[in-house]
Amino acid sequence: MVYAIVRAGGRQEKVSVGDTIVINRVAGEAGDSVEFAPVLLVDGDKVTSAADDLAKVTVTAEKIEDLRGPKIRILKYKNKTGYKKRQGHRQELTKLKVTGIA
């Protein structure tokens, strides 16, 4: 089984062909192609981690849709001072389908 570790959206993801991943928002329309540079490549029993060998490999993915993550609530409170603050956040995300490792 061929899989690669790629740096995508601020963190590293383990991907193989046909997988869907959710990463931080990537610019573009649905159906666009996105390329990633792999950090590590595993092809069966052979592991490739040398930078000059990885420069020849690209991981391509197709953008499926843009979505938003769950809402998180941030509460700040200081005792005896009357300070309270409530804030919310929803992360902008993109769903991708990996189409090839070459």
C-alpha positions as CSV (number, residue, x, y, z in Angstrom):
1,M,0.0,0.0,0.0
2,V,1.3,3.4,-1.0
3,Y,0.8,6.3,1.3
4,A,2.5,9.6,2.0
5,I,2.8,12.1,4.9
6,V,2.1,15.6,3.5
7,R,2.2,19.0,5.1
8,A,-1.3,20.5,4.6
9,G,-3.1,23.3,6.3
10,G,-0.6,23.8,9.1
11,R,-0.2,20.1,10.1
12,Q,0.8,16.8,8.7
13,E,-1.7,14.3,7.3
14,K,-1.3,10.7,6.3
15,V,-2.9,10.2,2.8
16,S,-3.3,7.5,0.2
17,V,-5.1,7.6,-3.2
18,G,-8.9,7.8,-2.7
19,D,-8.8,9.3,0.8
20,T,-10.7,12.4,1.8
21,I,-9.1,14.9,4.2
22,V,-10.3,18.0,5.9
23,I,-7.7,20.8,6.2
24,N,-7.7,24.6,6.7
25,R,-9.2,26.6,3.9
26,V,-7.5,26.5,0.5
27,A,-8.3,29.1,-2.1
28,G,-10.0,28.0,-5.3
29,E,-13.3,26.6,-6.6
30,A,-14.7,23.1,-6.2
31,G,-13.1,20.7,-8.7
32,D,-9.8,22.5,-8.7
33,S,-6.6,20.6,-8.3
34,V,-4.3,21.1,-5.3
35,E,-0.7,19.9,-5.0
36,F,1.3,19.0,-1.9
37,A,4.9,18.3,-1.3
38,P,5.3,15.1,0.7
39,V,7.4,14.9,3.9
40,L,7.6,11.1,3.9
41,L,6.6,8.5,1.3
42,V,6.0,4.8,2.0
43,D,5.7,2.4,-1.0
44,G,5.2,-1.1,0.4
45,D,8.3,-1.8,2.5
46,K,10.4,1.0,0.9
47,V,10.4,4.3,3.0
48,T,11.6,7.4,1.3
49,S,12.5,10.4,3.4
50,A,15.5,12.0,1.6
51,A,14.7,15.5,0.5
52,D,16.1,15.1,-3.1
53,D,14.1,12.0,-3.7
54,L,10.9,13.6,-2.3
55,A,11.4,16.6,-4.6
56,K,10.4,14.3,-7.5
57,V,7.2,13.2,-5.9
58,T,3.9,15.2,-5.8
59,V,0.6,14.4,-4.2
60,T,-2.4,15.8,-6.0
61,A,-5.9,16.3,-4.6
62,E,-9.2,17.6,-5.9
63,K,-11.1,20.2,-4.0
64,I,-14.6,18.9,-3.1
65,E,-16.2,21.7,-1.0
66,D,-15.6,24.5,1.5
67,L,-17.2,24.1,4.9
68,R,-17.0,25.4,8.4
69,G,-16.0,23.5,11.6
70,P,-18.0,23.3,14.8
71,K,-18.5,26.4,16.8
72,I,-16.3,26.8,19.8
73,R,-17.1,29.2,22.6
74,I,-14.3,31.1,24.4
75,L,-15.1,32.4,27.9
76,K,-12.9,34.7,29.8
77,Y,-13.6,35.5,33.4
78,K,-11.7,37.2,36.2
79,N,-13.0,36.8,39.7
80,K,-13.9,39.9,41.9
81,T,-13.2,42.4,39.1
82,G,-16.4,42.2,37.1
83,Y,-14.6,41.2,33.9
84,K,-16.4,38.7,31.7
85,K,-16.0,38.2,27.9
86,R,-17.6,35.7,25.6
87,Q,-16.4,35.0,22.1
88,G,-17.2,32.4,19.5
89,H,-15.2,30.9,16.6
90,R,-15.8,28.7,13.6
91,Q,-12.8,27.5,11.6
92,E,-13.0,27.8,7.7
93,L,-12.2,24.3,6.3
94,T,-11.8,22.6,2.9
95,K,-12.6,19.0,2.1
96,L,-10.2,17.4,-0.4
97,K,-10.0,14.0,-2.2
98,V,-6.6,12.6,-2.9
99,T,-6.4,11.7,-6.6
100,G,-2.7,10.7,-7.1
101,I,0.7,10.1,-5.7
102,A,3.4,10.3,-8.4
